[in-house]
Amino acid sequence: MKAKAIYIYIKVAAVVTAMCLAIAAYAAEPAKTTVSKCSAALKSAPSLTATFLLDSDNGLIPGSLTMSGRCFKLITDRLSIWYDGKTQWTYIPDNEEVSIAEPTADELLETNPVEIINASMSNYSGRVVSTDGNVRTIELKPLKAGGSIVSAELSIDTARNLPTRIVAVFTNGSRLIANIANVKIGKEIGRSAFVYDTKLHPSAETVDLR
């Protein structure tokens, strides 16, 4: 797999979580209230687990996400990432390779959903476009031009204040649809759970970028 494709998968993972946690600070009611409650529920959770299916120009990508504090683990069949708050491991099955890095703050904003939470995503305006039972769909648009996202739709289960679906449209015309399922709030998870276990892929080549 080429480096550009690898970056796309990492970026997709970050975008999905960024849009889940976007606080539409300048949105009209009830869009602002709906998104803010969702963001607060996710940020206050001791841990969170979810499964998702990404539908993009790169095909269908199923995966799972686990977060606790500043740590996270994202597993897909094309890319897997572990981050324990300091060190990040990225496994690429096509290359049978594991890279190890200690990302900078800026790099974490591209790859780490937990850091996106800390960055306070108050850069979108929003309005409610539909309501179907407990599910409310909100259109989000960036307040400033120049970013990679032109617009997005975030669907939230208002009974649980949890996201169910995200649609993001990018400046290059591509579209990403993320269907989110099985979102669960749980107890705090120890840091060791976010450390890559070499036994998972014993034949993988290790590339230490630290």
N, C-alpha and C positions, 0 to 999 in steps of 0.2 A: 504494500500500500504506500502511495507517495505521501510525502510530508504534508502537502496541501490538503489531501483528503483527511489525514489524521487531524489536522487543525480544525477542519469543518466539523468533525464529530465532537471534538472538545468544545468548540464554540456553541454547537447545538445544545449540548448538555447545560452549559452556562446560561444560554438564552432561555431555556425552558424554566429553570429555577428563577432567573431574574424576573421573568414576567409573572410567575406565581407570586413573587414577593414585592412586586411594584406597588408603591403607595401613591395613588393618584392624588397628590396633595392639592391640586387645583381643580379636581373633578367636581362636577355638580352632584348634589345629593339626588338619588341615593347611591350613585356610583362610588363616591368617595367613601361613604360609610361601609359599603360592601367590600371594597378592596382593602380598606384599612383593617377591618375585622379579620379578613383572611390573612393578611400580613402579620397581624398581632398573634393570631393563633399559631402560625408556623414559627415565628420567632421565639415565642415563649415555650415551645415544646421542648421537654428534656431530650427527646429523640423523635425522629420521624422516619417512617419507611413508606415507600410507595413503589408501584410498578407503573410503567408507561410504555406507550407505543408511539414512536416518532415516525411520521410519514412525511418525507422530504424528497428533494431531487436525488438524494442518495439512496432512496428506497425505504423499505420498512425496517425500523430498528427497534426491537423490543429491549427493555432493560429494567433495572431496578435501582433505586436510590435509597441510601441510608444516611442520615445526618444526626449528629449529636454535638452540641457546642460548636467549636470551630472545625470539627472533624467531619469527613464525609467519605462515602464509598459509592461509586457509580459503576454498575456492571452492565455491559452490553456484549453482544457477540462480535463486535468489531473493535471495541475499545473498552478498557476497564481502568479506573483510577481509584487509588487509595490515598488519603491525605490525613495525617495524624496530628495536624496543627503545626508541623515544622517541615516534614519530609513528604514528598509526593512521589508515588510510584505509578507509572503508566504502562500498561501491558497492551501490546499490539499483536493479536493472534496471527495476522497475515505475515508479520515479520518474525514471529516467535521471539519477541524482544521485550525486555522490561527496562525502561529508563527510570533513573532515580534523580531527583532534583530537589533543591530547596528554593522554591519559587519566591520571587520578589512580590511586594504588595501589588504592583501593577499586573504582574503575571497571574496572580491569584484572582484578580477581577475578571480574567478571561476564562479561567478554568475551574475555579472553586466556588460552588454555590453558596457556601457558608459565608465567604467574604463578601459576596454580593448582598447578603442580608445586612452585614455590617456597614455597607456603603450607603444605605438608605436610598432606595430607588424612588426618589420623589420627583422624577423627571417626565412624568406623563400626565396628560389631561385625559379625562374619561367621561363616557356617557353610557347609560344603559340602552342597549339596542333590542333586547328581548328578555322575557321571563317565561319559563316553562316549569310550572310547579315550584320546587325549591331552587331550581337552577336559574341563576341570573347571569346573562352574558353582557359584558362591558367592553366597549371599544376603547382602546388606549392609543393615544398618539403622542409622540415625543414633543416636548415643549420647545426643544432646540433642534435645528437641522444639523446634518452632518454625521449622525449616527448610522449604524447599519440597519436599524429597524425603521420602516416607514409607518407601519401601523400594526396593531395586534388586537385580538379578541381574547378575553379571559372569561371563561365560564366558571362560576363558583356555586357550590352547594351551600345555600344560605342557612340551611339547618345545622350544618357542621362547620361552616366558614372554611371550607377546604376546596381547592381547585379541582376541576374535573376535565377541563379541556383548554388548550391554548392554540391559537392560530396566529402565526407571526409572518408578516410580509417584509422582505428585505429590499434594500435599494437596488440590488441587481435583478429584481423581479422574481426571485425564488420565493417559495412559500414553505413554511414548516407547520405541520399540524401535530400536536402532542395530545394524545388521549391518556389521562391519568386515572389510575384505579388503585384500589386497595390502600388508600392513604390512612396510615395509622399513627397515632401519637402514643409514645411509650415512655418507659423509664430511661434515665440517663444511661448511655452505653460507654463503657470504659475505652480509653484511648487505644489499647492494644487491639481492639477489633478493627481499627482502621490502619493497621500496619500490614503491609503486603507479606503474605506467607509464601516463601520460595517453594514450598511443597506443592503449591497449586499448579505450577508450571515448571517442573524441574529441568526441562530441556531448554528453557528460554535463555537467550543471551542477555546478560546484564550490561547496561550502558550507564555508567555513573557520571552524571553531569554536574555534580556538586563541586 
